[in-house]
Amino acid sequence: MRKLILYLGAFLLLGAVLTGFTNNAEQDATTDKSNELQSEKPDKAEIQEGVSGVIAKVKELQKLTEERADNTDEINELGEAIEKNWDSIEKKVEASHPEDYKNIEESLYPLIATAKKDKVNKTNLRTLSLETLDKLEAFKQKL
């Protein structure tokens, strides 16, 4: 009789432990899915915020190109700032929107390179900044 109670107790204990682990595994799978969904939302918000920052810097650069003064140093600094802002979101944009990423970079990288030159071509910068702004604004609206 003692053996029967011992086996029955062990069997019940084993069943309870296995049930607990099974429920835990299902809960972990559910938690992983909800975490993935939550992590996508901050990425989108982070991309929107980053794109807004790049747009603001490109607009500043555009204003500087319209001035007649020799402001090469300021233009160089803005080129660096644009590059830094874009780098902060570049991988996320590339991963989530590869076609838009390629489209934006076709004008953004020449804009950055031109803005960082020692002798700045303001006419070229104006053209590139307008083109880049159009692409960034369209991308932001798409988000």
Sequence and secondary structure as in RCSB ss.txt:
>XXXX:A:sequence
MRKLILYLGAFLLLGAVLTGFTNNAEQDATTDKSNELQSEKPDKAEIQEGVSGVIAKVKELQKLTEERADNTDEI
NELGEAIEKNWDSIEKKVEASHPEDYKNIEESLYPLIATAKKDKVNKTNLRTLSLETLDKLEAFKQKL
>XXXX:A:secstr
 HHHHHHHHHHHHHHHHHHHHHHHHHHHHHHHHHHHHHHHHHHHHHHHHHHHHHHHHHHHHHHHHHS S  HHHH
HHHHHHHHHHHHHHHHHHHHH HHHHHHHHHHHHHHHHHHTSSS  HHHHHHHHHHHHHHHHHHHHH 
